[in-house]
Amino acid sequence: MVRSCVRAALMVEGGVDPGWELPRDADPSDFVAAVRRHRVTETIVDNLGGGLDLPDEVAEILIQGRRSNAVKVMLLVRELGKALDLLRERGVPILVFKGAALAVATTGDFTARGPGDLDLWVAPDCLARAHAALSSGGWLPVSGYPSDSETWAWRHLMATSYEMPMVSPSADLDLHWRIHPSASLSPDFKEAWARGRSVQIDGIDVPTLSDADAFRHSCVHAAHDECRWLRSIVDIHRLAGLPEVREECFPRLSGVEREALEVVRTTIGLPQNVDRLISQRPRRSVGRVLRRAQLAQESPVPLPGEDPPGSQLISAFRCYGRGASSPRDRLHIAYGLALPAAGVGRVRCRSAITGIPFAVALRARYVVSRLRSAQRSSRRQ
């Protein structure tokens, strides 16, 4: 139901009257909950009317949610400005992606994707400087992550992960030195910087990805999440309609990009001009990907600790490694999942000889505690 509503909203956005109404037998509270879960409040509210109609009480709830989300985005943008000032003072080149920057690139309205984290990308050799700059402004790494760039734990983080979550009282921030767990799927920062552009967000000059790089990243990001969130699918739909994407990406679509476009086509539809272009190409068999996406979109999101021990590891390896083109990538991903960087912050050793055994011991202690917790839960049931 939410998928068909989003499809209708995007048709309105494209100038087509879909003649869509919420079915009479639909539960309004379930519909609103699904809209919020899939983070598409803005997509629907911004296209109400013009052939997309909802009952007054449902529309009013979503409109109020849209206003509340817009205030949150404005606060995030204020924090983004502070982060950019801190990094520029240290001479750190930066690219902002997703969030308000992507909203401006695809709709012209920086509030059109709703709130989320701030995602900042720096070159790997600038990570320590960027970390120090943000720390001076009140952002601190999430508990468990290393903070000393001279330790083995920091080198392990750099080799096996791609982002460091940082928190402040005002906004969460993900500091990236790659934009995907797999190095083969993450473009070189300097090349992306040269291709990038700036957008104006509430008076702030924000450097961001080119439209083509944003499309490629959005496809990989959606695959990483098994196309679980309709907002990510909407991003790909909008980006696919941009001239730069059609000219630069469509002649050489990767397997992940083809799969993402097929999920978009099946889920919410593609822009008409794009659909004609893609339909002329042989379709890759993506039945399994489509089934997985539909299941992920419809399944409840598990709460932390609800999943069986080991299931997160298997799922994460499958998602993180999707599209990885080299054995080295897969090895680094497996190593990072077996010994997560989020759990090595307590390891202050300078060398791998002493750091790895300490980290393995901490990981073993965590795994044992999870197994014991699972056993206690099964006994209570």
C-alpha positions as CSV (number, residue, x, y, z in Angstrom):
1,M,0.0,0.0,0.0
2,V,2.8,2.4,0.9
3,R,4.7,1.4,-2.2
4,S,1.7,2.2,-4.4
5,C,1.2,5.5,-2.7
6,V,4.9,6.4,-3.2
7,R,4.6,5.4,-6.9
8,A,1.6,7.7,-7.2
9,A,3.4,10.5,-5.5
10,L,6.3,10.3,-7.9
11,M,3.9,10.2,-10.8
12,V,2.5,13.5,-9.5
13,E,6.0,14.8,-9.2
14,G,6.5,13.9,-12.8
15,G,3.4,15.7,-14.0
16,V,1.1,12.7,-14.3
17,D,-2.3,12.3,-12.5
18,P,-2.3,8.8,-11.0
19,G,-5.9,9.1,-9.6
20,W,-4.8,7.3,-6.3
21,E,-6.8,7.1,-3.1
22,L,-6.2,5.2,0.1
23,P,-8.3,2.0,0.0
24,R,-11.3,2.2,2.2
25,D,-10.4,-1.0,4.0
26,A,-6.9,0.3,4.9
27,D,-6.1,0.9,8.6
28,P,-5.0,4.6,8.8
29,S,-2.7,4.0,11.7
30,D,-0.9,1.1,10.0
31,F,-0.5,3.2,6.9
32,V,1.0,6.2,8.8
33,A,3.3,3.8,10.7
34,A,4.5,2.3,7.4
35,V,5.1,5.7,5.9
36,R,7.2,6.8,8.9
37,R,9.1,3.5,8.9
38,H,10.1,3.9,5.3
39,R,10.9,7.6,5.8
40,V,8.8,8.8,2.9
41,T,6.6,11.3,4.7
42,E,8.1,14.2,2.7
43,T,7.7,12.3,-0.7
44,I,3.9,11.8,0.0
45,V,3.1,15.2,1.6
46,D,4.9,17.2,-1.0
47,N,2.8,15.6,-3.7
48,L,-0.6,15.6,-2.1
49,G,-3.3,16.8,-4.6
50,G,-2.9,16.5,-8.3
51,G,-4.3,13.0,-8.2
52,L,-2.9,11.8,-4.9
53,D,-5.6,12.0,-2.1
54,L,-5.6,10.8,1.5
55,P,-8.4,11.1,4.1
56,D,-8.2,14.4,5.9
57,E,-7.1,12.9,9.3
58,V,-4.3,10.9,7.6
59,A,-3.1,13.8,5.6
60,E,-3.1,16.1,8.6
61,I,-0.9,13.6,10.7
62,L,1.6,13.4,7.8
63,I,1.6,17.2,7.2
64,Q,2.4,17.7,10.9
65,G,5.1,15.1,10.7
66,R,6.5,16.9,7.6
67,R,6.7,20.2,9.6
68,S,8.3,18.5,12.6
69,N,10.9,16.8,10.3
70,A,11.7,20.1,8.6
71,V,12.6,21.7,11.9
72,K,14.9,18.7,12.7
73,V,16.6,19.1,9.3
74,M,17.1,22.8,9.9
75,L,18.9,22.0,13.2
76,L,21.0,19.4,11.5
77,V,22.0,21.9,8.8
78,R,23.1,24.3,11.5
79,E,25.3,21.6,13.0
80,L,26.6,20.7,9.5
81,G,27.7,24.3,9.1
82,K,29.7,24.1,12.4
83,A,31.3,20.8,11.3
84,L,32.3,22.3,7.9
85,D,33.8,25.4,9.6
86,L,35.9,23.1,11.9
87,L,37.2,21.1,9.0
88,R,38.0,24.0,6.8
89,E,39.9,25.7,9.6
90,R,42.2,22.6,9.6
91,G,42.5,22.6,5.8
92,V,40.6,19.3,5.5
93,P,38.9,18.8,2.1
94,I,35.4,17.4,2.6
95,L,32.4,16.0,0.7
96,V,28.9,15.8,2.2
97,F,26.6,13.1,0.9
98,K,23.1,11.8,1.5
99,G,20.9,14.0,3.7
100,A,20.2,17.6,2.9
101,A,22.8,17.7,0.1
102,L,21.1,14.9,-1.8
103,A,17.7,16.5,-1.2
104,V,18.8,19.7,-2.8
105,A,20.4,17.8,-5.8
106,T,17.2,15.8,-6.4
107,T,14.4,18.2,-5.4
108,G,15.8,21.6,-4.8
109,D,14.4,21.5,-1.2
110,F,16.9,20.6,1.5
111,T,14.2,19.3,3.8
112,A,12.7,16.9,1.2
113,R,14.4,13.7,2.5
114,G,13.7,14.3,6.2
115,P,16.2,14.1,9.1
116,G,19.0,11.6,9.6
117,D,22.7,11.6,10.4
118,L,25.3,13.9,8.9
119,D,27.5,12.0,6.5
120,L,30.9,13.5,5.8
121,W,33.7,12.0,3.6
122,V,37.4,12.9,3.8
123,A,40.5,11.4,2.2
124,P,42.0,8.6,4.2
125,D,45.2,10.5,4.9
126,C,43.1,13.4,6.4
127,L,41.1,11.2,8.8
128,A,43.2,11.8,11.9
129,R,43.1,15.6,11.3
130,A,39.3,15.5,10.6
131,H,38.8,13.5,13.8
132,A,40.8,15.9,15.9
133,A,38.9,18.9,14.4
134,L,35.5,17.5,15.1
135,S,36.5,16.3,18.6
136,S,37.5,19.9,19.3
137,G,33.9,21.0,18.4
138,G,32.3,18.5,20.7
139,W,31.8,15.4,18.5
140,L,33.2,12.2,20.1
141,P,33.5,8.6,18.7
142,V,30.7,6.2,19.7
143,S,31.8,4.1,22.6
144,G,34.0,1.2,21.5
145,Y,35.6,3.0,18.6
146,P,39.3,3.9,18.8
147,S,40.3,7.6,19.1
148,D,44.1,7.4,19.1
149,S,45.6,7.5,15.6
150,E,48.9,6.0,16.8
151,T,47.4,2.7,18.0
152,W,46.9,-0.7,16.3
153,A,43.2,-0.3,16.8
154,W,43.1,2.8,14.7
155,R,45.0,1.1,11.8
156,H,42.6,-1.9,12.1
157,L,39.7,0.6,11.9
158,M,41.2,2.1,8.7
159,A,41.8,-1.2,7.0
160,T,38.5,-3.0,7.8
161,S,35.9,-0.3,8.1
162,Y,34.8,2.7,6.2
163,E,33.2,5.1,8.8
164,M,33.4,6.3,12.3
165,P,30.2,7.3,14.1
166,M,30.6,10.4,16.2
167,V,28.0,11.9,18.5
168,S,27.4,15.3,20.1
169,P,24.5,16.6,22.2
170,S,23.1,18.2,19.0
171,A,23.6,15.8,16.1
172,D,25.1,12.4,15.2
173,L,27.7,12.3,12.5
174,D,29.3,9.6,10.4
175,L,32.9,10.4,9.4
176,H,33.9,8.4,6.3
177,W,37.2,7.7,4.6
178,R,35.4,5.5,2.1
179,I,31.7,5.5,1.3
180,H,31.3,1.8,1.1
181,P,32.7,-1.1,3.1
182,S,34.2,-2.6,-0.1
183,A,37.1,-0.5,-1.4
184,S,36.4,-1.7,-5.0
185,L,32.9,0.0,-4.8
186,S,34.1,3.2,-3.2
187,P,35.5,5.9,-5.6
188,D,38.8,7.6,-4.9
189,F,38.2,10.7,-2.8
190,K,40.4,13.0,-4.8
191,E,38.7,12.0,-8.1
192,A,35.3,12.4,-6.5
193,W,36.3,15.8,-5.1
194,A,37.4,16.9,-8.6
195,R,34.0,15.8,-10.1
196,G,32.0,17.2,-7.2
197,R,30.0,20.4,-6.9
198,S,28.7,22.8,-4.3
199,V,25.0,23.3,-3.3
200,Q,23.6,26.1,-1.2
201,I,21.8,24.9,1.9
202,D,20.1,27.6,4.0
203,G,23.0,30.0,3.2
204,I,25.8,27.4,3.7
205,D,28.1,26.4,0.8
206,V,28.1,22.6,1.0
207,P,30.5,20.5,-1.2
208,T,28.8,17.3,-2.4
209,L,29.0,14.5,-4.9
210,S,28.4,14.9,-8.6
211,D,25.0,13.6,-9.7
212,A,26.7,10.5,-11.3
213,D,28.6,9.7,-8.1
214,A,25.5,10.2,-6.0
215,F,23.6,7.8,-8.2
216,R,26.3,5.1,-8.0
217,H,26.5,5.5,-4.2
218,S,22.8,5.4,-3.8
219,C,22.6,2.1,-5.7
220,V,25.3,0.6,-3.6
221,H,23.9,1.9,-0.4
222,A,20.5,0.5,-1.2
223,A,22.0,-2.9,-2.0
224,H,23.9,-2.7,1.3
225,D,20.6,-2.4,3.1
226,E,18.9,-5.0,0.8
227,C,16.6,-2.1,-0.5
228,R,14.9,-2.1,2.9
229,W,13.9,1.6,2.9
230,L,11.6,3.1,0.3
231,R,13.4,6.5,0.8
232,S,16.6,5.0,-0.7
233,I,14.5,3.7,-3.6
234,V,13.0,7.1,-4.1
235,D,16.6,8.6,-4.2
236,I,17.5,6.3,-7.0
237,H,14.3,7.1,-8.9
238,R,15.0,10.8,-8.8
239,L,18.7,10.5,-9.6
240,A,18.1,8.2,-12.5
241,G,16.1,11.0,-14.2
242,L,18.9,13.5,-14.1
243,P,20.7,14.2,-17.4
244,E,24.3,13.7,-16.0
245,V,23.3,10.2,-14.7
246,R,21.8,9.1,-18.0
247,E,24.8,10.3,-20.0
248,E,27.6,9.1,-17.7
249,C,26.2,6.1,-15.8
250,F,23.7,4.3,-18.2
251,P,26.2,3.4,-20.9
252,R,28.2,1.4,-18.3
253,L,25.9,0.2,-15.6
254,S,27.4,-2.2,-13.1
255,G,25.6,-5.3,-11.9
256,V,24.6,-3.6,-8.6
257,E,23.2,-0.6,-10.5
258,R,21.2,-2.8,-12.8
259,E,19.8,-4.7,-9.9
260,A,18.9,-1.4,-8.1
261,L,17.1,0.0,-11.1
262,E,15.1,-3.2,-11.4
263,V,14.1,-3.0,-7.8
264,V,13.0,0.6,-8.3
265,R,11.1,-0.3,-11.5
266,T,9.2,-3.1,-9.6
267,T,8.7,-1.2,-6.4
268,I,7.8,2.3,-7.3
269,G,8.4,2.7,-11.0
270,L,11.1,4.6,-13.0
271,P,10.7,7.9,-14.7
272,Q,9.2,7.3,-18.2
273,N,12.3,8.4,-20.1
274,V,14.5,6.2,-18.0
275,D,12.2,3.2,-18.2
276,R,12.4,3.3,-22.0
277,L,16.2,3.5,-21.9
278,I,16.6,0.6,-19.4
279,S,14.0,-1.6,-21.1
280,Q,16.1,-1.6,-24.3
281,R,18.8,-3.5,-22.5
282,P,18.8,-7.2,-21.6
283,R,17.6,-7.6,-18.1
284,R,19.8,-9.4,-15.6
285,S,18.0,-12.1,-13.7
286,V,17.3,-10.3,-10.4
287,G,14.4,-12.4,-9.1
288,R,16.2,-13.3,-5.9
289,V,17.2,-9.6,-5.3
290,L,13.6,-8.5,-5.8
291,R,12.2,-11.2,-3.4
292,R,14.8,-10.2,-0.8
293,A,14.0,-6.5,-1.2
294,Q,10.2,-7.1,-0.8
295,L,10.8,-9.3,2.2
296,A,13.1,-6.7,3.8
297,Q,10.6,-3.9,3.1
298,E,7.7,-5.8,4.7
299,S,9.5,-7.5,7.7
300,P,9.6,-5.8,11.1
301,V,12.9,-4.2,11.9
302,P,14.5,-6.3,14.7
303,L,15.4,-4.6,17.9
304,P,19.0,-4.8,19.2
305,G,19.6,-8.2,20.8
306,E,16.5,-9.9,19.2
307,D,18.4,-11.6,16.4
308,P,20.1,-15.0,17.0
309,P,23.8,-14.9,17.7
310,G,25.7,-15.1,14.4
311,S,22.8,-14.0,12.2
312,Q,24.0,-10.4,12.1
313,L,27.5,-11.6,11.0
314,I,26.1,-13.7,8.1
315,S,23.7,-11.0,7.0
316,A,26.3,-8.2,7.2
317,F,28.9,-10.2,5.2
318,R,26.3,-10.8,2.4
319,C,25.3,-7.1,2.3
320,Y,28.7,-5.5,2.8
321,G,30.3,-7.8,0.2
322,R,27.6,-7.3,-2.5
323,G,29.4,-6.1,-5.6
324,A,32.9,-6.5,-4.1
325,S,35.1,-7.4,-7.0
326,S,38.3,-8.6,-5.4
327,P,39.3,-11.3,-2.9
328,R,41.2,-8.7,-0.9
329,D,37.9,-6.7,-0.4
330,R,36.1,-9.8,0.8
331,L,39.0,-10.7,3.1
332,H,39.0,-7.3,4.7
333,I,35.2,-7.3,5.1
334,A,35.3,-10.8,6.8
335,Y,38.2,-9.7,9.0
336,G,36.4,-6.6,10.0
337,L,33.1,-8.4,10.8
338,A,34.9,-11.1,12.8
339,L,36.8,-8.5,14.8
340,P,34.7,-5.3,14.6
341,A,36.4,-2.0,14.9
342,A,33.5,-0.9,17.1
343,G,34.9,-3.2,19.8
344,V,38.6,-2.4,19.8
345,G,38.6,1.0,21.3
346,R,39.9,-0.3,24.6
347,V,43.0,-1.7,22.9
348,R,45.7,0.9,23.4
349,C,48.6,-1.2,22.1
350,R,50.8,0.2,19.4
351,S,51.6,-3.0,17.6
352,A,49.5,-5.8,16.1
353,I,51.5,-8.4,18.0
354,T,50.1,-7.3,21.3
355,G,46.9,-5.6,20.0
356,I,45.3,-8.5,18.1
357,P,45.4,-11.0,21.1
358,F,43.8,-8.4,23.4
359,A,41.1,-7.6,20.8
360,V,40.4,-11.3,20.2
361,A,40.0,-11.9,23.9
362,L,37.5,-9.0,24.1
363,R,35.6,-10.3,21.1
364,A,35.5,-13.8,22.6
365,R,34.1,-12.4,25.9
366,Y,31.4,-10.6,24.0
367,V,30.4,-13.7,21.9
368,V,30.2,-15.8,25.0
369,S,28.0,-13.3,26.7
370,R,25.7,-13.2,23.7
371,L,25.4,-17.0,23.6
372,R,24.6,-17.1,27.3
373,S,22.0,-14.5,26.9
374,A,20.4,-16.4,24.1
375,Q,20.4,-19.6,26.2
376,R,18.7,-17.8,29.1
377,S,16.0,-16.4,26.7
378,S,15.3,-19.8,25.2
379,R,14.9,-21.3,28.6
380,R,12.4,-18.6,29.7
381,Q,10.3,-19.3,26.5
